[in-house]
């Protein structure tokens, strides 16, 4: 796949977000946020993922982004080794491809399109996740059983609520 040969290393993403402050999320991270409750590979990973969930809840737009994203940007080489999802690995690209297709199918937003991830969209994604409709990428993920339990609990204690306009 072309993405594997041309994609920079995970921490080569230059600035967090795009020029408009949108949060870039690679395919599998889009799904990971649905069940995220503060667990992660390293303290730096958890801190960054938590901050991103809070920014989304506050109304920052998201972009389904092919390749390194704003979660990757905060990872040191040690963090990348701990999570074992280095950008150049074929299995990471495979996770992203499957997750991107599933997310596009559920939400209707295309790659690189900025949009608000509001509470209704989070609910739609979580419903598809719970039924397995958007979980093709999860089959090769080591967090699958934890995410299964979280989804089956009704997503109790997860950090992502989605943006709620007042």
C-alpha positions as CSV (number, residue, x, y, z in Angstrom):
1,X,0.0,0.0,0.0
2,X,1.3,3.4,-0.9
3,X,0.6,4.9,2.5
4,X,3.2,2.6,4.0
5,X,6.0,3.9,1.9
6,X,5.3,7.6,2.0
7,X,3.9,8.1,5.5
8,X,6.2,9.9,8.0
9,X,6.9,8.5,11.4
10,X,4.2,9.0,14.0
11,X,5.8,11.9,15.8
12,X,6.6,13.7,12.6
13,X,3.1,15.3,12.6
14,X,4.2,18.9,12.9
15,X,1.5,20.7,15.0
16,X,-1.4,19.4,16.9
17,X,-4.5,19.9,14.8
18,X,-4.8,21.5,11.4
19,X,-4.6,25.2,10.7
20,X,-8.2,25.7,11.9
21,X,-7.7,23.9,15.2
22,X,-9.4,20.7,14.0
23,X,-8.2,17.5,15.6
24,X,-6.8,14.9,13.1
25,X,-7.8,11.4,14.0
26,X,-6.6,8.3,12.1
27,X,-9.1,5.6,11.6
28,X,-8.5,3.3,14.5
29,X,-8.1,6.2,16.9
30,X,-11.6,7.3,15.9
31,X,-12.9,4.0,17.1
32,X,-10.7,3.9,20.2
33,X,-12.2,7.2,21.5
34,X,-15.6,5.6,21.7
35,X,-14.6,3.3,24.5
36,X,-11.8,5.4,26.0
37,X,-12.0,5.8,29.8
38,X,-8.4,6.8,30.7
39,X,-6.6,3.6,30.0
40,X,-3.6,3.5,27.7
41,X,-0.1,2.4,26.8
42,X,1.9,5.1,28.7
43,X,1.2,8.1,30.9
44,X,1.9,10.5,28.0
45,X,-0.5,8.6,25.7
46,X,-3.2,8.7,28.4
47,X,-2.7,12.4,29.0
48,X,-2.9,13.3,25.3
49,X,-5.8,11.0,24.6
50,X,-7.7,12.5,27.5
51,X,-7.0,16.1,26.4
52,X,-8.2,15.2,22.9
53,X,-11.5,13.8,24.2
54,X,-12.0,16.9,26.3
55,X,-11.3,19.2,23.3
56,X,-13.9,17.2,21.2
57,X,-16.4,17.5,23.9
58,X,-15.8,21.3,24.0
59,X,-16.6,21.6,20.3
60,X,-13.3,21.2,18.5
61,X,-13.9,19.8,15.0
62,X,-12.4,16.5,14.0
63,X,-11.0,15.2,10.8
64,X,-10.8,11.5,9.8
65,X,-7.2,11.6,8.7
66,X,-5.3,8.9,6.9
67,X,-2.0,8.4,8.6
68,X,-0.3,10.0,11.6
69,X,-2.7,12.1,13.7
70,X,-2.8,14.3,16.8
71,X,-2.7,11.3,19.1
72,X,0.5,10.0,17.3
73,X,2.0,13.5,17.4
74,X,2.5,13.4,21.2
75,X,4.2,10.0,21.2
76,X,7.9,9.7,21.9
77,X,9.8,6.8,20.3
78,X,9.4,5.0,23.7
79,X,5.6,5.6,23.6
80,X,5.4,4.2,20.1
81,X,7.3,1.1,21.1
82,X,5.0,0.6,24.1
83,X,1.8,0.9,21.9
84,X,3.3,-1.2,19.1
85,X,1.4,0.8,16.5
86,X,4.3,2.4,14.6
87,X,2.9,4.2,11.5
88,X,5.1,2.1,9.2
89,X,3.7,-1.2,10.3
90,X,1.4,-2.9,7.8
91,X,-1.0,-3.9,10.5
92,X,-1.5,-0.3,11.7
93,X,-2.3,0.7,8.1
94,X,-4.8,-2.2,7.9
95,X,-6.5,-1.1,11.1
96,X,-6.8,2.4,9.8
97,X,-8.2,1.3,6.4
98,X,-10.9,-0.8,8.0
99,X,-11.8,1.8,10.6
100,X,-11.9,4.6,8.1
101,X,-14.3,2.7,5.9
102,X,-16.5,1.8,8.8
103,X,-16.6,5.4,10.1
104,X,-17.3,6.9,6.7
105,X,-20.1,4.4,6.3
106,X,-21.7,5.2,9.6
107,X,-21.3,9.0,9.6
108,X,-21.2,9.9,5.9
109,X,-18.2,12.2,6.4
110,X,-15.3,11.7,4.1
111,X,-11.6,11.6,4.8
112,X,-10.1,15.0,5.6
113,X,-13.5,16.6,6.1
114,X,-13.7,18.7,9.3
115,X,-16.9,18.3,11.3
116,X,-18.2,18.6,14.9
117,X,-18.4,15.2,16.6
118,X,-21.6,16.0,18.5
119,X,-23.4,13.8,21.0
120,X,-25.7,12.4,18.3
121,X,-22.8,11.3,16.1
122,X,-21.1,9.7,19.1
123,X,-24.3,7.8,19.9
124,X,-24.6,6.7,16.2
125,X,-21.0,5.5,16.2
126,X,-21.4,3.7,19.5
127,X,-24.6,2.0,18.3
128,X,-22.7,0.7,15.2
129,X,-19.7,-0.3,17.4
130,X,-22.0,-2.2,19.8
131,X,-23.6,-4.2,17.0
132,X,-20.3,-4.9,15.4
133,X,-21.1,-2.9,12.2
134,X,-18.0,-0.7,12.7
135,X,-15.7,-3.2,14.4
136,X,-13.9,-4.9,11.5
137,X,-10.7,-3.2,12.6
138,X,-11.0,-4.4,16.1
139,X,-10.4,-8.1,15.2
140,X,-6.7,-7.6,15.3
141,X,-6.5,-5.2,18.2
142,X,-5.2,-6.3,21.6
143,X,-7.7,-4.0,23.4
144,X,-10.7,-5.7,21.9
145,X,-11.9,-7.6,25.0
146,X,-11.6,-4.4,27.1
147,X,-13.6,-2.4,24.5
148,X,-16.2,-5.2,24.4
149,X,-16.8,-4.9,28.1
150,X,-17.0,-1.1,28.0
151,X,-19.5,-1.2,25.1
152,X,-21.6,-3.8,26.8
153,X,-21.7,-1.7,30.0
154,X,-23.3,1.1,28.0
155,X,-20.0,2.9,27.7
156,X,-20.0,3.7,31.4
157,X,-17.3,6.1,32.5
158,X,-16.0,6.8,29.0
159,X,-14.6,10.3,28.5
160,X,-16.0,11.1,25.0
161,X,-19.5,12.6,25.2
162,X,-19.4,14.6,22.0
163,X,-20.1,18.2,21.6
164,X,-23.3,19.4,23.1
165,X,-24.5,22.8,21.9
166,X,-26.2,24.9,24.5
